[in-house]
Amino acid sequence: MNEYPFELRKISLKGKSRQQLVTFLESFHLNFDDDVQEAIGIFISDQNSITESSQQFGENDLIACGGCSGHVIKCIAVREEFQNTGLLSKIISYFYSRMKKSGIQNILIYTKPEQSEKFINLGFNAIVKTENVALLESESDGISRYVEKIRERLPAEINEFGCIVMNANPFTNGHQYLVDTASRQCRHLLIFPVKEDRSVFPYEVRFQLIKENIRPYENISLLDGSDYIISAASFPTYFLKENSDISRIQAELDLTLFGSRIAAPLRITQRFVGTEPYDLMTAGYNAQMKKILPMYGVQPIIIPRLEIEGKAVSASQIRKMLYENDFSLIEKFVPPATYHFLISDEAIPIIQKIKQKKL
């Protein structure tokens, strides 16, 4: 008789295997996230070795699964009949060991709040929890160390700060206008660039363009991005541009995390954002911001989007102009530092990538 009647296998993310995974997760009222890069399943390999109460399951039946996206473990489910057989630990161990071998230091878990205690028992630490979602991390003080690192850089004589969270993909005159307006409405402005590298312009490039374009301002600090602000962990649908109940739930998690674990200890009392006429998902995020952040003492301040030639300036417009090679128009919509980068050799691979994508 097989002492361990289960077999762990990789699940293809295509065709029937993917549909089997989707259907299995739906039975737990879970969604399969499109950003999942790898999925595994645990299947019954020896029906004769399982308990009598589980005999309705046949060999090769899927009884547990998990997935990962970068350093985030998600889409985890175990059938109730097998809850106490160590399968959850086996799924987490599989991804944990692979991530550690690849050099990932802090591993995150995205799950339902009622399941978070199980992961705490496996050594993970709660970051934030909402009515619908919980986020945990493997490091005991990951977010605390990030916040403390920022606090050390802030001017001690200032008691309250304003902030902007921006992707800047790339940095436009619209971003410049938002920065300029915000810097005049607070004593000191903090800028958090989105660190997740899922945009056409890599994080290092976006960070550098922000840095160059805010150089004249003396009351602005450009801070390091993190996994805790609009990331694949806290808000994965931001990068998929989905406008749905899922994105609403994820926006709530991201904003609750920002308000409770970042804004409060850093004395951030204002968060500036531009109006969003084009992207429904971002517009929905801004609407959530107005509901959630005031609960943590943060006032969302909506700045009307800059318009040039009757059009609201957006980074997506610039990418479209790059796709069409319209550099004469681009020059009107971006500040000099951005334009000089876009006409440099360094921008060639990025522009080629834009032209290969479907806009």
C-alpha positions as CSV (number, residue, x, y, z in Angstrom):
1,M,0.0,0.0,0.0
2,N,1.3,3.5,-0.9
3,E,2.1,5.4,2.4
4,Y,1.5,8.7,0.6
5,P,-1.4,8.4,-1.9
6,F,-1.0,11.8,-3.4
7,E,1.1,13.1,-6.4
8,L,2.2,16.7,-7.0
9,R,2.2,17.7,-10.7
10,K,2.6,20.8,-12.7
11,I,-0.6,22.0,-14.3
12,S,-0.4,23.4,-17.9
13,L,-1.9,26.9,-18.1
14,K,-3.4,26.1,-21.5
15,G,-6.3,24.1,-22.9
16,K,-8.1,21.5,-20.8
17,S,-5.7,21.5,-17.9
18,R,-6.2,25.3,-17.4
19,Q,-10.0,24.8,-17.6
20,Q,-9.7,22.0,-15.0
21,L,-7.9,24.4,-12.7
22,V,-10.3,27.3,-13.3
23,T,-13.3,25.0,-12.5
24,F,-11.6,23.6,-9.4
25,L,-11.0,27.1,-8.1
26,E,-14.5,28.2,-8.9
27,S,-15.8,25.4,-6.6
28,F,-14.1,27.4,-3.8
29,H,-15.5,30.7,-5.0
30,L,-12.0,31.6,-6.1
31,N,-10.9,33.2,-9.4
32,F,-8.0,32.0,-11.5
33,D,-5.7,35.1,-11.9
34,D,-4.5,35.7,-15.4
35,D,-1.0,36.7,-14.1
36,V,-0.3,33.2,-12.7
37,Q,3.0,32.0,-14.2
38,E,3.1,28.5,-12.8
39,A,0.5,26.2,-11.2
40,I,0.7,22.9,-9.5
41,G,-2.0,20.4,-8.5
42,I,-2.1,17.5,-6.1
43,F,-3.8,14.4,-7.4
44,I,-4.8,11.1,-5.9
45,S,-2.3,8.5,-7.0
46,D,-3.6,5.5,-5.0
47,Q,-7.3,5.4,-4.2
48,N,-6.9,2.3,-2.0
49,S,-4.8,4.2,0.4
50,I,-7.1,7.1,1.2
51,T,-9.6,7.2,4.0
52,E,-13.1,5.8,3.6
53,S,-14.7,9.3,3.9
54,S,-12.7,10.3,0.7
55,Q,-13.5,7.2,-1.4
56,Q,-15.7,9.3,-3.7
57,F,-12.6,10.7,-5.3
58,G,-10.9,8.6,-7.9
59,E,-7.3,8.2,-9.0
60,N,-6.0,11.3,-10.9
61,D,-8.7,13.5,-9.3
62,L,-7.4,17.0,-8.5
63,I,-7.8,17.6,-4.7
64,A,-5.5,20.7,-4.1
65,C,-3.8,23.4,-6.1
66,G,-1.7,26.5,-6.0
67,G,-0.1,29.1,-8.3
68,C,2.5,31.8,-8.3
69,S,3.2,35.1,-10.0
70,G,6.7,36.3,-9.4
71,H,7.2,36.2,-5.6
72,V,3.5,35.9,-4.8
73,I,1.8,32.6,-4.0
74,K,-1.9,32.6,-4.8
75,C,-4.9,30.6,-6.1
76,I,-4.5,28.1,-3.3
77,A,-7.3,25.6,-2.6
78,V,-7.5,22.2,-0.8
79,R,-10.7,20.0,-0.8
80,E,-12.3,19.9,2.6
81,E,-11.9,16.2,2.9
82,F,-8.1,16.6,2.7
83,Q,-7.7,19.7,4.8
84,N,-5.6,18.0,7.5
85,T,-3.4,15.8,5.4
86,G,-0.5,18.3,5.0
87,L,-1.3,19.2,1.4
88,L,-1.4,23.0,2.1
89,S,2.1,22.8,3.6
90,K,3.3,20.7,0.6
91,I,2.0,23.4,-1.9
92,I,3.6,26.3,0.0
93,S,6.9,24.4,0.4
94,Y,7.1,23.7,-3.3
95,F,6.8,27.4,-4.2
96,Y,8.8,28.6,-1.2
97,S,11.9,26.5,-2.0
98,R,11.8,27.4,-5.7
99,M,11.5,31.1,-5.0
100,K,14.3,31.0,-2.4
101,K,16.6,29.2,-4.9
102,S,15.9,31.9,-7.5
103,G,17.0,34.6,-5.0
104,I,13.7,35.9,-3.8
105,Q,14.0,37.1,-0.2
106,N,10.4,38.0,0.8
107,I,7.6,35.7,-0.4
108,L,4.0,36.9,-0.3
109,I,0.8,35.0,0.0
110,Y,-2.6,36.3,-1.3
111,T,-5.6,34.6,0.2
112,K,-9.0,34.9,1.7
113,P,-9.0,36.5,5.2
114,E,-10.6,33.4,6.8
115,Q,-7.6,31.3,5.6
116,S,-4.9,33.6,6.8
117,E,-4.4,31.8,10.2
118,K,-3.4,28.7,8.3
119,F,-0.5,30.5,6.7
120,I,0.5,32.2,9.9
121,N,0.8,28.7,11.4
122,L,3.2,28.0,8.5
123,G,5.4,30.9,9.5
124,F,4.0,33.7,7.4
125,N,3.2,37.2,8.8
126,A,0.1,39.2,8.2
127,I,0.5,42.5,6.4
128,V,-3.0,43.6,5.9
129,K,-6.5,42.2,5.8
130,T,-9.8,43.4,4.4
131,E,-13.3,41.9,4.3
132,N,-12.4,40.0,1.1
133,V,-8.6,39.5,0.9
134,A,-5.5,39.0,3.1
135,L,-1.9,39.6,2.3
136,L,1.0,37.9,4.2
137,E,4.8,37.8,3.9
138,S,7.5,35.4,4.8
139,E,9.7,38.1,6.5
140,S,8.7,39.0,10.0
141,D,9.4,42.7,9.6
142,G,9.4,43.3,5.8
143,I,7.0,46.2,5.7
144,S,8.2,47.7,9.0
145,R,11.8,47.8,7.7
146,Y,10.6,49.4,4.4
147,V,8.7,52.1,6.3
148,E,11.6,52.7,8.7
149,K,14.0,53.1,5.8
150,I,11.8,55.8,4.3
151,R,11.3,57.5,7.7
152,E,15.1,57.9,8.0
153,R,15.2,60.0,4.8
154,L,12.4,62.4,5.7
155,P,13.1,65.9,7.1
156,A,12.6,65.7,10.8
157,E,11.2,69.2,11.2
158,I,8.2,68.5,9.0
159,N,5.2,66.9,10.7
160,E,2.9,66.2,7.7
161,F,3.6,65.1,4.2
162,G,1.7,65.0,0.9
163,C,2.4,62.2,-1.6
164,I,2.0,61.0,-5.1
165,V,2.1,57.3,-6.3
166,M,2.9,57.3,-10.0
167,N,3.8,54.7,-12.6
168,A,5.0,57.3,-15.1
169,N,5.2,55.0,-18.1
170,P,6.7,57.4,-19.3
171,F,6.8,60.7,-17.4
172,T,4.7,63.3,-19.3
173,N,3.8,67.0,-19.0
174,G,0.7,65.7,-17.2
175,H,2.9,64.2,-14.5
176,Q,4.9,67.4,-14.3
177,Y,1.8,69.4,-13.9
178,L,0.5,67.1,-11.1
179,V,3.9,67.3,-9.3
180,D,4.1,71.1,-9.6
181,T,0.5,71.5,-8.3
182,A,1.0,69.1,-5.4
183,S,4.3,70.6,-4.4
184,R,2.6,74.0,-3.9
185,Q,-0.2,72.5,-1.8
186,C,2.0,70.8,0.9
187,R,5.2,71.6,2.8
188,H,6.9,68.5,1.5
189,L,5.9,66.0,-1.2
190,L,6.8,62.3,-1.3
191,I,6.8,60.5,-4.6
192,F,6.5,56.7,-4.7
193,P,7.2,55.2,-8.1
194,V,5.4,51.9,-8.9
195,K,8.2,49.4,-8.7
196,E,6.5,46.4,-10.3
197,D,8.3,45.8,-13.7
198,R,5.3,45.1,-15.8
199,S,5.2,48.3,-17.7
200,V,6.9,48.9,-21.1
201,F,9.3,51.4,-19.5
202,P,11.4,49.5,-16.9
203,Y,11.4,50.6,-13.3
204,E,15.0,51.9,-13.4
205,V,14.1,54.1,-16.5
206,R,10.9,55.4,-14.9
207,F,12.7,56.2,-11.7
208,Q,15.4,58.1,-13.4
209,L,13.0,60.1,-15.6
210,I,11.0,61.1,-12.5
211,K,14.3,62.1,-10.7
212,E,15.5,64.2,-13.6
213,N,12.1,66.0,-14.0
214,I,11.7,66.9,-10.4
215,R,15.3,68.1,-9.9
216,P,14.4,71.8,-9.6
217,Y,12.0,71.2,-6.6
218,E,13.5,71.5,-3.2
219,N,10.5,70.2,-1.3
220,I,10.2,66.8,-3.0
221,S,11.7,63.5,-2.0
222,L,11.7,60.6,-4.5
223,L,11.5,57.3,-2.6
224,D,12.1,53.7,-3.5
225,G,9.1,51.8,-4.8
226,S,8.1,48.6,-3.1
227,D,5.9,45.5,-3.1
228,Y,3.6,47.3,-0.8
229,I,2.3,50.0,-3.2
230,I,0.4,49.1,-6.4
231,S,2.2,45.8,-7.0
232,A,1.5,42.3,-8.3
233,A,0.8,41.4,-4.7
234,S,-1.4,44.3,-3.6
235,F,-3.1,45.1,-6.9
236,P,-2.4,42.6,-9.7
237,T,-5.3,43.7,-12.0
238,Y,-3.7,47.2,-12.2
239,F,-1.3,45.7,-14.7
240,L,-4.0,43.7,-16.5
241,K,-6.2,46.8,-16.7
242,E,-9.3,44.9,-15.7
243,N,-12.3,46.9,-14.5
244,S,-14.3,44.4,-12.4
245,D,-15.3,43.4,-8.9
246,I,-11.9,41.8,-8.6
247,S,-10.1,45.0,-9.3
248,R,-12.4,46.8,-6.8
249,I,-11.5,44.2,-4.1
250,Q,-7.8,44.5,-4.9
251,A,-7.9,48.3,-4.9
252,E,-9.4,48.1,-1.4
253,L,-6.6,45.9,-0.3
254,D,-3.9,48.2,-1.8
255,L,-5.4,51.4,-0.3
256,T,-6.0,49.8,3.1
257,L,-2.4,48.7,3.1
258,F,-1.2,52.2,2.1
259,G,-3.4,53.9,4.7
260,S,-2.8,51.7,7.7
261,R,0.9,50.5,7.2
262,I,2.5,53.3,5.2
263,A,0.7,56.6,5.4
264,A,0.0,56.5,9.2
265,P,3.6,55.9,10.4
266,L,5.1,58.3,7.8
267,R,2.6,61.1,8.7
268,I,1.2,61.3,5.2
269,T,-2.0,63.4,5.3
270,Q,-2.5,64.1,1.6
271,R,-2.4,61.9,-1.5
272,F,-2.6,63.7,-4.9
273,V,-3.9,62.1,-8.0
274,G,-5.0,63.4,-11.5
275,T,-8.5,62.9,-12.9
276,E,-8.8,59.9,-15.1
277,P,-10.8,60.4,-18.3
278,Y,-9.5,57.3,-20.2
279,D,-8.9,54.3,-18.0
280,L,-12.0,53.0,-16.2
281,M,-10.0,50.8,-13.8
282,T,-7.8,53.7,-12.6
283,A,-10.9,55.9,-12.3
284,G,-12.5,53.2,-10.1
285,Y,-9.3,53.1,-8.0
286,N,-9.5,56.9,-7.5
287,A,-13.2,56.5,-6.4
288,Q,-12.1,53.9,-3.9
289,M,-9.4,56.1,-2.7
290,K,-11.9,58.8,-1.7
291,K,-13.8,56.3,0.4
292,I,-10.9,54.5,2.1
293,L,-8.0,56.8,2.7
294,P,-9.9,59.4,4.9
295,M,-10.4,56.5,7.4
296,Y,-6.6,56.7,8.0
297,G,-6.3,60.5,8.1
298,V,-5.3,60.9,4.5
299,Q,-7.2,63.4,2.3
300,P,-7.3,62.4,-1.4
301,I,-6.8,65.5,-3.6
302,I,-8.0,65.2,-7.2
303,I,-6.2,67.5,-9.6
304,P,-7.8,68.1,-13.0
305,R,-5.7,66.5,-15.7
306,L,-3.6,68.8,-17.8
307,E,-4.9,69.3,-21.4
308,I,-2.9,70.1,-24.5
309,E,-4.6,70.9,-27.7
310,G,-7.9,69.9,-26.1
311,K,-6.7,66.5,-25.0
312,A,-6.0,65.3,-21.5
313,V,-2.3,64.3,-21.4
314,S,-1.7,60.6,-20.6
315,A,1.3,58.2,-20.8
316,S,-0.8,55.9,-23.0
317,Q,-1.0,58.7,-25.6
318,I,2.8,59.0,-25.6
319,R,3.2,55.2,-26.1
320,K,0.7,55.5,-29.0
321,M,2.8,58.4,-30.5
322,L,5.9,56.3,-30.2
323,Y,4.1,53.5,-32.0
324,E,3.3,55.9,-34.8
325,N,6.8,57.6,-34.8
326,D,5.2,61.0,-34.2
327,F,8.1,62.6,-32.3
328,S,7.1,66.1,-33.3
329,L,3.9,65.7,-31.4
330,I,5.6,63.8,-28.5
331,E,7.8,66.9,-27.9
332,K,4.7,68.9,-27.0
333,F,3.4,66.4,-24.5
334,V,6.6,65.5,-22.5
335,P,9.1,67.6,-20.6
336,P,12.7,68.0,-22.0
337,A,14.3,65.3,-19.9
338,T,11.8,62.7,-21.1
339,Y,12.0,63.8,-24.7
340,H,15.8,63.6,-24.7
341,F,15.6,60.0,-23.4
342,L,13.0,59.0,-26.0
343,I,15.3,60.2,-28.9
344,S,18.4,58.5,-27.4
345,D,19.8,55.0,-28.3
346,E,18.8,53.8,-24.8
347,A,15.1,54.1,-25.7
348,I,15.3,52.1,-28.9
349,P,14.6,48.6,-27.3
350,I,11.6,50.1,-25.5
351,I,10.2,51.7,-28.6
352,Q,10.7,48.4,-30.5
353,K,8.8,46.6,-27.7
354,I,5.9,49.1,-28.0
355,K,5.7,48.5,-31.7
356,Q,5.5,44.8,-31.2
357,K,2.6,45.2,-28.7
358,K,-1.0,45.5,-29.7
359,L,-2.1,49.0,-28.5
